[in-house]
Amino acid sequence: MEARYFKHSLQFKRPSGTSRGILINKDSWFIEFTENDKKGVGECSLMSGLSYDDTPGFENQLALLCSAINQRTPLPDLQQWPAIRMGYEMALLDLAQDQPFELYPSDFSNGKDCIPINGLVWMGTFDYMSQQIKSLLEKGFDCIKLKIGAIHFEEELALLTQIRKEFDAKEVKLRVDANGAFAPGDALEKLKRLSDFDLHSIEQPIAANQWQAMRYLSEKSPLPIALDEELIGRFSEEECLTLLDVIQPAFIILKPSLLGGFRASSQWIQWAERQGIGWWVTSALESNVGLNAIAQWTYQQEYKGHQGLGTGSLFTNNFESPLVIKKGCLWVDNLISWNKLK
C-alpha cells in the first residue's frame, strides 16, 4: 500500500458566525491510499481553535504517517492526533470496499433510506437569523438548531418566540447551541428562560473544563444539557468515564473528526448508553468526503432521531457528491456522481 496526503482549503460562501469568531475558510487534509489499482481516501478535518490537533506540527505528523506506510516501518503514535486518526480509519475503510466512497453499504448508501437531520441557523444579525429560520421551515425541516451567544440574548429569545408562535414542539423540534458562550454565574437563569420555549436541549452552555459548574447546571437546569466541546481531547477511558459520571449530562454530541474517528465515537456511545445518557452525531464542517463517511457510519448506529449532519452547501469549492437534502432528511442520490477526486 502506498500513501500520500494533500490539503484542500474550503471557502465559505459567506462568512459564518460562531461564538469563537467568524469563519471565512476551513482547512482539510486528505490521506490517499493506493493498492492494486484501488484507492481509498480519508479526510483529516481541522477546525481552527477547536480541534485538539490544530497545532503547527499537524502536517509533519501527517507526513510521518505516510512515510511510515510507504517505507513499511512502524506507524507513529496517533493517540494525540484525532483528525489524523479519523482520516486514516476512513481511508482504510474506503480502500477495503468494492465501491468508492461506500464505506458502510446500507439502505442509506444505496439511496433507499434517509437520515433525519436538524437544519442549522448560523449566528448573525437578528434579520439574518430570522431569514435562515424561515428558509429552513419552508424547506420542510421539522428540527432546527440555533447557534446562540453572538447577538443580544433578548433578541435570541425573540427569535424563539417567533418560531413558537407558528409551530409548537410537536411540529418543530428546537435545539440551541451556545458553544460555551454563557458565564457560569448567569447560565442557570438563561437556561430557565430558554426552557419556556419547550426546547429539546442546549449544547455546551458554558465553556469546557468546568466540570463542577456543568454538573450543577445539569442537576438544576429545566432544559436538558448536551456536552459537545467537553468531549474533545479526552483520550483515556478513565477520564472519559469520570467526565460522564461527574457531569451526568442528558446527551453527548459525537463529532468523529474531533474525537478520533468511528471506533472512538462508538466507544463514547457505549459509555453513554451504559449510564443512560442520550447522544446524536454531528458533522464538523467536513467536505462532502468526510460528511459522506460520517453519514454512512451514523446510519449504522440505528439512532432514529435527528442528527446534526450538513450537506457541505456552505462552501464554494466542495467536492461534488450524491448527498442531497429533501424535506429535512439527508439522502444519497446515486444518479449524481462524485467528481474526479480519485
TAKAPE-V199359 format. One record per backbone hydrogen bond with DSSP energy under -0.5 kcal/mol. NH is the residue of the N-H (numbers start at 1). CO is the residue of the C=O. E is the energy in kcal/mol with one decimal. If there is no record, write none. Layout:
NH,CO,E / NH,CO,E
This chain:
2,34,-2.6 / 4,32,-1.7 / 6,30,-1.9 / 8,28,-3.0 / 10,8,-0.7 / 10,26,-2.8 / 12,24,-2.4 / 13,314,-3.3 / 16,23,-2.0 / 17,123,-0.9 / 18,21,-2.0 / 21,18,-1.6 / 23,16,-3.1 / 24,22,-0.5 / 26,10,-2.4 / 28,8,-2.1 / 29,44,-2.5 / 30,6,-3.3 / 31,42,-2.6 / 32,4,-2.9 / 33,40,-2.9 / 34,2,-2.5 / 35,38,-2.4 / 38,35,-1.8 / 40,33,-2.3 / 42,31,-2.5 / 44,29,-4.1 / 45,43,-0.8 / 46,27,-1.6 / 46,44,-0.5 / 48,46,-0.6 / 50,47,-2.4 / 51,47,-2.7 / 54,51,-1.5 / 55,53,-2.1 / 58,55,-1.8 / 61,57,-2.0 / 62,58,-2.1 / 63,59,-2.5 / 64,60,-2.2 / 65,61,-2.0 / 66,62,-2.1 / 67,63,-2.5 / 68,64,-2.3 / 69,65,-2.1 / 70,66,-2.5 / 71,67,-2.3 / 72,68,-0.6 / 72,69,-0.7 / 73,68,-2.2 / 81,78,-2.1 / 85,81,-2.4 / 86,82,-2.2 / 87,83,-2.2 / 88,84,-2.8 / 89,85,-2.5 / 90,86,-2.5 / 91,87,-2.6 / 92,88,-2.0 / 93,89,-2.1 / 94,90,-2.5 / 95,91,-2.4 / 96,92,-1.7 / 97,93,-0.8 / 97,94,-0.8 / 102,99,-1.7 / 103,101,-0.7 / 110,106,-1.7 / 111,108,-1.6 / 112,107,-2.9 / 113,107,-1.4 / 115,330,-1.9 / 117,328,-2.3 / 118,307,-2.3 / 119,143,-2.9 / 121,145,-3.1 / 122,120,-0.6 / 123,17,-1.4 / 129,125,-2.6 / 130,126,-2.4 / 131,127,-2.3 / 132,128,-1.9 / 133,129,-2.2 / 134,130,-2.3 / 135,131,-2.3 / 136,132,-2.5 / 137,133,-2.4 / 138,134,-2.1 / 139,135,-1.4 / 140,137,-1.3 / 141,136,-2.1 / 144,173,-2.8 / 145,119,-3.3 / 146,175,-2.5 / 147,121,-2.3 / 148,146,-0.6 / 148,177,-2.3 / 155,152,-0.7 / 156,152,-1.7 / 157,153,-2.2 / 158,154,-1.7 / 159,155,-1.8 / 160,156,-1.8 / 161,157,-2.4 / 162,158,-2.2 / 163,159,-1.8 / 164,160,-2.6 / 165,161,-1.6 / 166,162,-0.6 / 166,163,-1.3 / 167,163,-2.7 / 171,168,-1.1 / 172,168,-2.5 / 173,142,-3.1 / 175,144,-2.9 / 176,201,-1.9 / 177,146,-2.6 / 178,203,-2.1 / 179,203,-0.6 / 180,204,-3.3 / 181,178,-1.5 / 182,205,-2.2 / 186,183,-1.0 / 187,183,-1.2 / 188,184,-0.5 / 190,186,-1.7 / 191,187,-2.5 / 192,188,-2.3 / 193,189,-1.9 / 194,190,-2.4 / 195,191,-1.8 / 196,193,-1.0 / 197,194,-1.9 / 198,195,-1.5 / 200,174,-3.5 / 201,174,-0.7 / 202,224,-2.1 / 203,176,-2.5 / 204,226,-3.0 / 207,180,-0.7 / 207,182,-0.5 / 214,210,-2.6 / 215,211,-2.5 / 216,212,-2.3 / 217,213,-2.0 / 218,214,-2.6 / 219,215,-2.2 / 220,216,-2.3 / 221,217,-3.0 / 226,202,-2.8 / 227,251,-2.1 / 231,228,-1.9 / 232,229,-1.2 / 233,258,-0.5 / 234,231,-1.3 / 235,233,-0.6 / 240,236,-2.3 / 241,237,-2.7 / 242,238,-2.2 / 243,239,-2.5 / 244,240,-2.0 / 245,241,-2.3 / 246,242,-2.8 / 247,243,-2.4 / 248,244,-2.0 / 250,225,-1.8 / 251,225,-1.8 / 252,278,-1.5 / 253,227,-2.8 / 254,252,-0.5 / 254,280,-2.7 / 255,253,-0.6 / 256,254,-0.5 / 258,255,-1.8 / 259,255,-1.5 / 260,256,-1.4 / 261,256,-2.8 / 265,261,-1.7 / 266,262,-2.7 / 267,263,-1.8 / 268,264,-1.8 / 269,265,-2.0 / 270,266,-2.1 / 271,267,-2.5 / 272,268,-2.7 / 273,269,-2.8 / 274,270,-1.8 / 275,271,-0.9 / 275,272,-1.0 / 276,273,-1.2 / 277,272,-2.9 / 278,250,-2.5 / 280,252,-1.3 / 282,254,-2.8 / 283,308,-2.0 / 291,287,-2.6 / 292,288,-2.2 / 293,289,-1.6 / 294,290,-2.6 / 295,291,-2.8 / 296,292,-2.2 / 297,293,-2.3 / 298,294,-2.8 / 299,295,-2.3 / 300,296,-1.2 / 301,297,-0.7 / 301,298,-1.3 / 302,299,-1.3 / 303,298,-0.6 / 304,302,-0.6 / 307,116,-2.8 / 308,281,-3.6 / 315,312,-1.4 / 316,11,-2.6 / 324,331,-2.4 / 326,329,-2.4 / 329,326,-0.9 / 330,115,-3.0 / 331,324,-3.2 / 331,329,-0.5 / 333,322,-2.9 / 333,331,-0.6 / 334,332,-0.8 / 336,333,-2.3 / 339,320,-1.4 / 341,339,-1.8 / 342,339,-0.6
